[in-house]
Amino acid sequence: SASTSDQKINRIVDDISSLTLLQAADLVASLKSRLNIQEIAMPAAAAAPAAAPVEEAAVEEKPKEKTIFTAKLVKFDATSKPKIIKEVKSILPNLNLMEAKKFVESAPQTLKENLSKEDAEKLKAAFEALGATIVLE
């Protein structure tokens, strides 16, 4: 029965490995919800809390929170370029590989418009995990 369990785990790993970054972000959100897992700070984000007070102050100045966002690819880590091109191609399916490459190389570029805050945050997290810098406007 150990090999059956290993096969099942290998199949799950294969399925997860084939997901796009946005699908993986959705999977994580679904698992957190279903398993009732609380948000925890990642060690890599240890520097982020220092910047939080500035962000909070900025939010207080705005009377109402923005609900529709545009995600822009501003810059990217050159070593991550192939992965970023693949992800751009997955969210902009009308682009072929060469067009996706030109799109990434001509950053800053608008990735997607009219996104909800949640979708914009997922998109930003997905691309930043690959080494891209995304600005939400």
C-alpha positions in Angstrom: 0.0 0.0 0.0 3.0 2.3 0.4 3.6 2.2 -3.3 -0.1 3.1 -4.0 0.3 6.1 -1.7 3.6 7.1 -3.5 1.9 6.8 -6.9 -1.0 9.0 -5.7 1.5 11.6 -4.4 3.5 11.5 -7.6 0.4 12.0 -9.7 -0.6 15.0 -7.5 2.9 16.4 -7.8 2.8 16.0 -11.6 -0.6 17.7 -11.8 0.5 20.6 -9.6 3.7 20.9 -11.6 1.8 21.4 -14.8 -0.3 24.3 -13.5 0.4 27.9 -14.5 1.4 30.3 -11.8 -2.1 31.8 -11.6 -3.7 28.4 -11.3 -1.2 27.5 -8.6 -2.1 30.7 -6.7 -5.8 29.7 -7.0 -4.9 26.2 -5.7 -3.2 27.7 -2.7 -6.1 30.0 -2.0 -8.6 27.1 -2.3 -6.4 24.9 0.0 -6.1 27.7 2.6 -9.9 28.1 2.5 -10.8 24.4 2.7 -8.2 23.5 5.3 -8.8 26.7 7.3 -5.2 27.7 7.2 -4.4 31.2 8.4 -2.0 33.6 6.5 1.5 33.3 7.8 4.4 35.6 7.0 7.0 34.0 4.8 10.6 34.3 5.9 11.4 35.9 2.5 9.0 38.7 3.2 10.7 39.6 6.5 11.7 43.0 5.1 8.1 43.8 4.1 6.7 44.6 7.6 9.1 47.6 7.8 7.4 49.1 4.8 3.8 48.4 6.1 3.4 51.7 8.1 4.0 53.8 5.0 1.4 51.8 3.0 -1.2 52.1 5.8 -0.7 55.9 5.9 -1.2 56.1 2.2 -4.4 54.1 2.4 -5.9 56.4 5.0 -5.5 59.4 2.7 -7.7 57.9 0.0 -11.4 58.3 0.7 -12.5 55.0 -1.0 -10.5 52.0 -1.9 -9.9 51.2 -5.6 -11.7 48.1 -6.8 -10.5 47.8 -10.4 -6.8 47.4 -11.2 -4.5 47.3 -14.1 -1.4 45.1 -13.8 1.8 46.4 -15.5 5.0 44.4 -16.0 7.6 47.1 -15.1 10.8 45.1 -15.2 12.1 41.6 -14.7 15.2 39.6 -13.7 17.0 38.6 -16.9 17.6 35.0 -15.6 13.9 34.6 -15.2 12.9 35.8 -18.7 11.9 32.4 -20.2 9.6 31.7 -17.3 8.1 35.2 -17.4 7.5 34.9 -21.2 5.8 31.5 -20.6 3.5 33.0 -18.0 2.7 36.1 -20.2 1.8 33.6 -23.0 -0.5 31.7 -20.6 -2.5 34.8 -19.5 -2.5 36.4 -23.0 -3.3 33.4 -25.1 -3.7 35.5 -28.3 0.1 36.1 -28.3 2.4 33.6 -30.0 5.8 32.9 -28.4 7.7 35.6 -30.4 5.0 38.2 -29.5 5.1 37.2 -25.9 8.9 37.6 -25.9 8.7 41.1 -27.5 6.0 42.0 -25.0 8.3 41.1 -22.1 11.3 42.7 -23.6 9.5 46.0 -24.2 8.5 46.4 -20.5 6.9 48.4 -19.0 3.8 46.9 -20.5 0.2 46.5 -19.4 -0.5 42.8 -18.7 -4.2 42.9 -17.8 -6.8 45.6 -17.2 -10.1 45.7 -15.2 -8.9 43.2 -12.6 -10.5 42.8 -9.2 -8.2 43.5 -6.3 -8.0 39.7 -5.5 -7.1 38.8 -9.1 -4.6 41.7 -9.4 -2.9 40.5 -6.2 -2.7 36.9 -7.4 -1.3 38.0 -10.8 1.3 40.2 -9.0 2.3 37.4 -6.6 2.6 35.0 -9.5 4.9 37.2 -11.6 6.9 38.4 -8.6 7.6 34.8 -7.7 9.2 34.5 -11.1 11.4 37.5 -10.6 9.3 40.2 -12.4 8.3 43.6 -10.9 4.5 44.3 -11.3 2.8 47.6 -10.5 -0.9 47.7 -9.8 -2.7 50.9 -10.9 
